[in-house]
Amino acid sequence: NASRLLGKTVLVTGASAGIGAATAILFAKGGSNVILCARRVDALAKVAEACTSAHKESGLQQGGKFATVQLDVADKAQVASLFDKIPQDLHDVDILVNNAGFVYGTERVGDIAPSDYEAMFATNVFGLIAITQLFLKRFKAKKSGHVINLGSVAGREAYVGGSIYCATKHAVRAFTNSLMKEVVDTPIRVTEIQPGMVETEFSIVRFRGDKSAADKVYEGLHPLTAEDIAEEIVWAAARPPHVNLAEVFVLPVNQA
Ligand code: NDP
């Protein structure tokens, strides 16, 4: 029931594009307040405008507060001071969506530059852990909260040329599962969303900006859209408080 999201406050990392942007807009449409975080502030501002329009169109009274925060989740100091940049009236966050993440390159193990594997782990794993720790303290204090992490099909299996990305998403899955067990005696919920192929800027980043190589990945397929995944995230958040969707594995119909 979407009414459970009315007036809730959601923080989304990686909200400047793709799944994060679509998620922010869908929560806005459902009457939630949203804090949008990412490194590109111009792109964030555009998504925040789209949130405002979506909320207006909904005609809902609740929600409608949107803030943008420049945040590199891989920067520990920025994560530690995150609440200094969030307006006071949005400090009481109910739902954390740990969405920021990327894959860079398609090299096999012997050819991966240490700077690339370190960067992927810094964002996809260490950034996610640091933010989760920051919110867990608050969720425990207020005895409620929902952590929604973006895993991947790459966290369930592995493929050639994706060793580091797959390793980061396997780490996210294990971390998320441990966290869920650690808070089992609290009302805090922990969910992992595991998408298959979603057409976003993700593939362009993977191919280091080579758009034609990125587009080839989707040839002959009907990939998921960012909105498809946003729907799963918002659905998980809107379940009754005693229901925890532990893992949501979503594939395009022609990916197995
Ligand atoms: P996009 O490339 O479209 O968006 C990624 C977002 O993450 C951007 O908003 C980017 O913003 C942000 N981001 C990247 N690094 C950082 C960082 N260090 N700090 C803060 N924000 C960061 O990709 P998707 O929307 O497709 O991906 C979202 C999530 O979904 C990722 O975790 C990805 O691994 C996962 N996923 C994606 C799949 C796909 O096929 N697309 C499949 C399975 C999982 P900015 O550059 O402004 O910081």
Residues whose N, C-alpha, C, O or C-beta is under 5 A from the ligand:
A	BS01	NDP	G14 A15 S16 A17 G18 I19 G20 C37 A38 R39 R40 L71 D72 V73 A74 N99 A100 G101 F102 T123 L150 G151 S152 V153 P195 G196 M197 V198 T200 E201 F202
